Amino acid sequence: MISSEETEEAFTALADSTRLAILRTLWEQEDGVATFTELREAQDMRDSGQFNYHLDQLTGRFVAKTEAGYKLTIAGQLVYGSVLSGAYRKEEPLGPVELSNPCPACGGARTLTYADETVVVECDSCDIAPSTGVPPGVFAGYEAAEIPAVANSYFRTIVQQVNNGFCWYCEGQTAPTVVAMCDLVDEEFEYPGDGTELPVAQYRCRRCDHTHTINLGNCLLDHPTVVSFYYDHGINVHETSLWEFATWNTDRTLLLDTDPLRARVSYHADGERLDVIVDEGLSVVETHRTDG
């Protein structure tokens, strides 16, 4: 994990409006490169020594010096991208928007709301209410009726990124661990079934220590066996809502054993069933296709 000293150094390097303005100037360059003079004149700072000090604080971490001039590093691009994302604010909440697909846990009706930078999908019959933080800018320019589809695409991107081993927030290395849902929520939570047998995947970042908890049905959706199973039934999993494949009850996913850990995910299509068995690290160890 990155040290607190390194984190503080990074934040300190950005703790000045002139330095953020330098990042903005480089971001806005057509070819992404600017000379020292171009940068200083853009900030209207006559004291070249003072400006050079601010530029030095960014160089190496957020700005790179090249033969042609200065340009943003990838970290610098990500920082300024985050500034742009945070610049858009949506004060009014969105929803609730009714979802066409029933709750995958109990079959109840569901709605989607967006408030306080969080999308929440709630069921009117059970406590299953998955939520994900979403920057306001993601929904800019969309009508309320389009929000569920946009949110679905955003969620899919998160699942794919952490599945590929990269933290959604810092690009650090992530690794999944299959755990029982009851270990992650309080005792008053009402499961649609036995929560001790409901497995989920928890992805923890080794750099920032952030965790993402994702249902197993969505985690395994890109596995070749799952993709081909649905393809055989004329279903493209990449064009179908993630919520169609979510596994929030023990009919769809089950903790089979704990030593060694084994969990089962069941996918259904046209009267056929695909069972995928995974270990604690979410590696597929068995697959079975049967009728029913």
Backbone torsions as a table, in degrees:
resi	resn	phi	psi	omega
1	MET	NA	144.0	-179.9
2	ILE	-65.8	142.6	-176.2
3	SER	-75.5	157.5	178.9
4	SER	-65.6	-31.4	179.0
5	GLU	-64.2	-42.5	179.1
6	GLU	-65.3	-38.5	178.4
7	THR	-64.0	-44.0	180.0
8	GLU	-63.5	-38.5	178.6
9	GLU	-62.4	-41.0	-179.9
10	ALA	-65.1	-44.4	179.4
11	PHE	-65.9	-39.5	-179.9
12	THR	-62.7	-38.6	-179.6
13	ALA	-62.2	-24.0	-178.0
14	LEU	-100.1	-2.0	-171.9
15	ALA	-83.2	54.7	177.9
16	ASP	-162.5	136.3	-176.9
17	SER	-65.6	-31.8	178.8
18	THR	-64.3	-39.5	-178.7
19	ARG	-68.9	-38.6	176.0
20	LEU	-66.5	-34.3	177.9
21	ALA	-66.8	-34.7	176.3
22	ILE	-63.2	-44.4	177.8
23	LEU	-60.3	-42.0	-180.0
24	ARG	-63.2	-42.9	-179.5
25	THR	-61.4	-44.2	179.0
26	LEU	-66.5	-37.9	178.9
27	TRP	-60.8	-37.3	-174.3
28	GLU	-85.3	-5.9	178.5
29	GLN	-68.1	135.6	-177.2
30	GLU	-60.3	-40.0	179.4
31	ASP	-101.7	4.6	176.6
32	GLY	77.6	6.2	-176.2
33	VAL	-127.8	141.6	176.5
34	ALA	-143.4	146.2	177.3
35	THR	-79.1	168.8	177.8
36	PHE	-58.0	-45.6	-178.4
37	THR	-63.3	-42.9	179.4
38	GLU	-62.2	-40.2	179.2
39	LEU	-66.5	-44.6	-177.6
40	ARG	-65.6	-42.4	-179.7
41	GLU	-66.4	-32.6	178.6
42	ALA	-66.0	-27.1	179.5
43	GLN	-93.7	-3.8	179.7
44	ASP	55.7	43.8	179.8
45	MET	-110.9	114.9	-176.9
46	ARG	-76.2	-32.0	-177.9
47	ASP	-78.5	100.8	-177.0
48	SER	-66.7	-31.0	179.3
49	GLY	-65.7	-44.1	178.4
50	GLN	-65.4	-41.5	179.6
51	PHE	-65.5	-40.0	179.3
52	ASN	-60.7	-35.7	177.6
53	TYR	-61.6	-47.2	-179.7
54	HIS	-63.9	-41.1	-180.0
55	LEU	-65.3	-38.3	178.5
56	ASP	-61.8	-34.5	-179.9
57	GLN	-65.9	-24.8	-179.8
58	LEU	-93.5	-28.8	-173.2
59	THR	-67.7	133.4	-179.6
60	GLY	103.8	-35.8	-179.1
61	ARG	-107.8	-49.7	-177.0
62	PHE	-113.1	-17.6	179.8
63	VAL	-132.6	138.6	178.0
64	ALA	-112.9	140.4	177.2
65	LYS	-97.0	125.7	-179.7
66	THR	-123.1	176.4	178.2
67	GLU	-63.2	-31.2	-178.3
68	ALA	-84.1	-16.9	-177.4
69	GLY	145.1	-148.1	-178.5
70	TYR	-108.1	146.5	176.8
71	LYS	-145.7	160.8	178.3
72	LEU	-73.0	138.8	168.0
73	THR	-77.0	173.4	176.8
74	ILE	-60.2	-40.2	177.7
75	ALA	-61.2	-39.5	177.8
76	GLY	-64.5	-39.2	177.0
77	GLN	-64.1	-41.5	-179.9
78	LEU	-65.8	-39.9	179.0
79	VAL	-62.8	-47.8	-178.0
80	TYR	-71.0	-31.9	173.6
81	GLY	-60.9	-38.1	177.4
82	SER	-66.9	-36.5	177.1
83	VAL	-62.4	-43.8	178.9
84	LEU	-64.4	-40.2	179.1
85	SER	-63.1	-40.7	-179.4
86	GLY	-76.6	-16.9	-178.8
87	ALA	-71.4	-25.7	179.1
88	TYR	-88.3	124.2	-179.5
89	ARG	-124.8	135.3	176.6
90	LYS	-117.4	106.0	-175.5
91	GLU	-74.3	-36.7	-175.9
92	GLU	-84.5	134.6	176.4
93	PRO	-68.3	158.3	177.2
94	LEU	-109.7	140.8	176.7
95	GLY	93.9	-172.8	8.1
96	PRO	-74.4	141.8	176.7
97	VAL	-108.8	126.7	179.8
98	GLU	-71.0	135.7	177.7
99	LEU	-97.9	142.5	-176.6
100	SER	-74.8	-29.3	-177.6
101	ASN	-89.6	138.1	-179.9
102	PRO	-72.2	165.7	177.5
103	CYS	-58.9	127.5	-179.6
104	PRO	-71.4	-10.7	-179.9
105	ALA	-90.1	-43.6	-173.5
106	CYS	-131.2	-7.6	-179.3
107	GLY	87.4	2.8	-179.4
108	GLY	-72.6	168.0	177.8
109	ALA	-76.4	145.8	-176.5
110	ARG	-126.7	153.4	174.9
111	THR	-132.4	154.5	177.2
112	LEU	-116.4	132.7	175.0
113	THR	-128.7	154.8	176.4
114	TYR	-132.8	117.6	178.8
115	ALA	-155.1	148.7	179.2
116	ASP	53.3	40.7	177.3
117	GLU	61.3	28.0	-178.9
118	THR	-134.8	130.2	172.0
119	VAL	-91.7	129.4	178.2
120	VAL	-126.6	129.6	174.5
121	VAL	-107.1	113.9	-175.0
122	GLU	-112.2	146.4	177.5
123	CYS	-106.2	143.4	179.9
124	ASP	-84.2	0.1	-176.4
125	SER	-122.2	-16.1	179.9
126	CYS	-145.1	175.4	-175.2
127	ASP	-87.7	-2.1	179.3
128	ILE	-64.3	116.4	-177.0
129	ALA	-145.8	74.9	179.5
130	PRO	-60.6	143.0	-179.3
131	SER	-139.2	152.5	179.3
132	THR	-148.2	136.7	175.0
133	GLY	-70.8	133.3	-179.3
134	VAL	-136.3	124.8	177.6
135	PRO	-60.7	142.6	-177.9
136	PRO	-56.2	-34.0	-177.5
137	GLY	-61.6	-21.8	-180.0
138	VAL	-60.2	-35.4	-175.4
139	PHE	-97.0	4.5	-179.0
140	ALA	-62.0	131.4	176.2
141	GLY	87.3	0.1	-180.0
142	TYR	-104.7	147.7	173.3
143	GLU	-78.6	159.6	-177.6
144	ALA	-56.7	-38.4	-178.1
145	ALA	-67.0	-19.4	-179.0
146	GLU	-89.0	-12.3	-173.7
147	ILE	-58.5	-44.5	179.6
148	PRO	-56.4	-42.3	-179.7
149	ALA	-67.7	-39.9	178.5
150	VAL	-65.8	-44.3	178.5
151	ALA	-61.3	-40.5	179.0
152	ASN	-60.4	-44.1	178.7
153	SER	-64.1	-38.9	179.3
154	TYR	-66.3	-44.3	178.8
155	PHE	-61.4	-42.8	-178.6
156	ARG	-60.7	-39.0	178.6
157	THR	-63.2	-40.7	177.8
158	ILE	-62.6	-48.2	-178.4
159	VAL	-59.1	-45.0	-178.7
160	GLN	-64.8	-39.5	-177.7
161	GLN	-67.9	-47.1	-179.3
162	VAL	-69.9	-31.6	175.8
163	ASN	-64.6	-31.6	178.5
164	ASN	-82.8	0.1	172.9
165	GLY	96.8	16.3	-178.1
166	PHE	-123.0	130.6	178.7
167	CYS	-63.2	138.4	179.9
168	TRP	-66.4	-26.5	-174.0
169	TYR	-97.8	-37.0	-173.4
170	CYS	-129.7	2.1	-178.3
171	GLU	65.9	13.8	175.0
172	GLY	-70.9	172.0	-177.3
173	GLN	-76.1	130.6	177.0
174	THR	-114.8	151.6	176.6
175	ALA	-141.8	135.2	-177.8
176	PRO	-87.3	148.4	171.7
177	THR	-132.8	130.3	178.2
178	VAL	-85.0	125.6	-178.2
179	VAL	-135.0	163.7	176.2
180	ALA	-79.1	138.5	-178.7
181	MET	-56.9	-35.4	-176.8
182	CYS	-64.6	-19.3	179.1
183	ASP	-79.2	-9.3	-174.1
184	LEU	-110.5	-13.1	-176.9
185	VAL	-127.0	167.2	-176.4
186	ASP	-75.9	166.4	-174.6
187	GLU	-67.6	-21.6	-177.1
188	GLU	-81.6	-7.9	-179.7
189	PHE	-65.0	131.9	-178.6
190	GLU	-96.0	108.9	178.4
191	TYR	-82.6	147.2	169.8
192	PRO	-81.6	66.3	-174.5
193	GLY	132.1	-160.7	-179.1
194	ASP	-87.7	106.5	-177.3
195	GLY	-65.6	-22.5	179.6
196	THR	-67.2	-19.0	-178.1
197	GLU	-105.4	6.4	-176.9
198	LEU	-97.5	106.2	-178.1
199	PRO	-89.1	147.5	174.0
200	VAL	-137.3	166.7	177.1
201	ALA	-105.3	132.7	176.8
202	GLN	-114.8	119.0	179.6
203	TYR	-99.5	120.2	180.0
204	ARG	-113.1	133.7	178.6
205	CYS	-83.7	132.5	-179.5
206	ARG	-80.2	-8.4	178.8
207	ARG	-98.1	-56.8	-174.9
208	CYS	-101.3	-8.0	176.9
209	ASP	72.2	10.1	176.9
210	HIS	-71.8	149.7	178.6
211	THR	-122.5	145.8	171.1
212	HIS	-118.9	130.9	176.3
213	THR	-109.6	122.4	-173.6
214	ILE	-133.0	139.4	178.1
215	ASN	-65.3	148.8	-173.5
216	LEU	-65.3	-32.3	-179.8
217	GLY	-58.8	-39.5	178.0
218	ASN	-77.6	-33.8	-178.9
219	CYS	-61.5	-36.6	-173.5
220	LEU	-98.1	7.1	-171.7
221	LEU	-65.0	-27.1	179.6
222	ASP	-91.7	1.6	178.7
223	HIS	-65.2	136.9	-176.8
224	PRO	-52.8	-37.3	-179.7
225	THR	-65.4	-40.2	179.9
226	VAL	-70.5	-44.0	179.7
227	VAL	-59.7	-46.2	-177.9
228	SER	-69.2	-33.6	177.9
229	PHE	-59.2	-49.9	-179.3
230	TYR	-71.8	-33.2	177.9
231	TYR	-61.7	-38.0	177.5
232	ASP	-61.6	-22.4	179.7
233	HIS	-104.4	15.6	176.2
234	GLY	74.6	22.7	-178.5
235	ILE	-114.5	125.6	175.1
236	ASN	-94.8	110.0	-175.2
237	VAL	-64.9	-22.7	-178.2
238	HIS	-82.1	-11.1	178.2
239	GLU	-111.3	8.2	-179.1
240	THR	-114.1	142.6	-177.8
241	SER	-56.3	138.5	176.1
242	LEU	-56.7	-33.1	-176.3
243	TRP	-65.1	-19.0	176.5
244	GLU	-67.6	-26.7	-173.6
245	PHE	-109.2	2.8	-179.2
246	ALA	-64.0	141.7	-177.8
247	THR	-120.1	98.2	-177.8
248	TRP	-121.0	18.6	171.8
249	ASN	-144.2	166.1	-173.2
250	THR	-77.9	-2.6	170.9
251	ASP	-76.4	-25.7	-176.8
252	ARG	-104.4	-27.1	179.0
253	THR	-149.6	143.5	-172.3
254	LEU	-149.2	138.3	173.2
255	LEU	-82.5	110.6	-174.1
256	LEU	-84.4	-38.8	-175.9
257	ASP	-155.9	159.5	-180.0
258	THR	-115.8	-12.4	-177.9
259	ASP	-144.5	90.2	-2.6
260	PRO	-77.5	159.9	-177.8
261	LEU	-68.1	133.5	174.3
262	ARG	-139.0	133.0	178.7
263	ALA	-130.9	146.4	-178.7
264	ARG	-115.4	138.0	172.5
265	VAL	-120.1	131.7	-178.6
266	SER	-114.3	128.4	176.0
267	TYR	-113.2	142.8	-175.1
268	HIS	-128.3	142.2	175.0
269	ALA	-161.3	125.0	174.3
270	ASP	50.6	43.6	176.7
271	GLY	80.9	2.1	176.8
272	GLU	-110.6	150.6	-176.5
273	ARG	-127.7	136.9	174.1
274	LEU	-115.3	120.7	175.0
275	ASP	-102.9	127.9	177.7
276	VAL	-117.4	122.7	-179.7
277	ILE	-103.4	129.5	-179.6
278	VAL	-123.4	159.7	175.9
279	ASP	-97.2	-170.7	-175.5
280	GLU	-61.4	-30.1	-179.9
281	GLY	-92.8	13.8	177.8
282	LEU	70.2	18.9	174.6
283	SER	-82.3	137.0	179.5
284	VAL	-75.8	124.7	-179.2
285	VAL	-110.6	-21.7	178.2
286	GLU	-152.4	152.1	170.2
287	THR	-141.0	145.3	179.9
288	HIS	-142.5	133.3	173.6
289	ARG	-111.9	126.8	-178.4
290	THR	-140.7	165.7	172.7
291	ASP	-78.5	143.1	176.2
292	GLY	117.5	NA	NA
